[in-house]
Amino acid sequence: MRGPCEKSGESEEQEKEVAAEAPAAVRSAGVPEAEDSDTDSDSNLETEGTQELREPVKDTLYLRSCQAHGVVPVSRFLRQGRAPELNLRHRGLGPQGARALAPALSLNPYVKRLDLRDNELCGAGAKALARALSKSSSICDVDLSENQLGAVGAQAVCAALVANPAIQKVQLAGNSLEEQAARYLAELLLAHTGLKSLDLSYNQLNDQAGETLGPALAENTGLTELNISWNHLRGPGAVSFARGLGANIFLRVLDISFNGFGDPGASAVGEALRTNNVLEELNMSNNRISAVGARSLGRGLRVNKTLRILAMSRNPMRSEGCLGVLKSVRDNPVSALELLDFSDIQVNREFDDLASSVKVTLPGLCIKTDVGRVEYKKELLGVLRPSLPASVPK
């Protein structure tokens, strides 16, 4: 029996047949092909009358494509109409379903957000969808999480994104991305200046991947939000990644929680915070940071002027480490911090006393510990809320 990620020998021929049928389907619905369209404004394809003809074209092409690839059509896509969001998550499309969907998706000028999370697309399905993503003029938000993309899928998707600067938000969480995939992700960071948000959480990006992504992050111009939590960034890779943060001048939100930065990584992040003057939200929870690493991080907090949110929960830094971080904040006259999260770390009376005195000079600062919990402001919840159910990575 063929697995969900295996490609049938007939697939390439089927794709060619469907591609050949596309112009015929367009002609049969009465819509002129793009290369033959009249340049006169009266026959412009963007007129209301012509737009109404695009839906039967899309549906006809999709049904033929499904028949060619031997898959059952997804009724939600046929009912899509002009809705700006296409949600097909958990549909079990597989590579064949992706191949069937891709040609019709290319013809849909209305979809802005495409959600294909958890569809077992694998590398083959990603390659088929990449053609549609590279040509789409409307899609700006894509969720391909939990699809077993691997390095092959990452290469195809990243190449498609580089070819389409209109796409601004991409989610690739839970796709078994390792150090080989990091090469393609680095190329994406270097080439795609329009990409604003990237989610790489719940993958297997390790220290070698960190050494690849760090320099790319330093050179990136455009990304404002990056989630790389629940990976395996540690050792030299974590240090290299943190150095990239120090040189970056666009990133505002960074989630590196549930990695293995440790004390060397925390020290490198501290150095990055000394020079970085744009980062506003940083989640470093569960990163094996001890009191030594916390004090090193504090050197950056003494001078940083932009960081508003710092989460360091579930680190083995004890009260001593929390105290060191809080002293650094106290000693910074231009600190912008609004939230310090030390939850699940036991603190002592000395910390409580310091926190009380700091609250006098910085009344807008919320300090969260396992004993002194405060309510988060509504706008601060997102950075600390995991995007997927928590599960310990291997």
KARAJO-V75221 format. One record per helix or strand of 2 or more residues. SS is the DSSP state (H for helix, E for strand). FROM is the first residue (numbers start at 1). TO is the last residue. If there is no record, write none. Layout:
# KARAJO-V75221
{{SS & FROM & TO} {SS & FROM & TO}}
This chain:
# KARAJO-V75221
{{H & 11 & 28} {H & 34 & 36} {H & 41 & 43} {H & 48 & 69} {H & 75 & 78} {E & 85 & 87} {H & 94 & 107} {E & 113 & 115} {H & 122 & 135} {E & 141 & 143} {H & 150 & 163} {E & 169 & 171} {H & 179 & 191} {E & 197 & 199} {H & 207 & 219} {E & 225 & 227} {H & 235 & 247} {E & 253 & 255} {H & 262 & 275} {E & 281 & 283} {H & 291 & 301} {E & 309 & 311} {H & 318 & 330} {E & 339 & 342} {H & 349 & 361} {E & 366 & 369} {H & 378 & 384}}
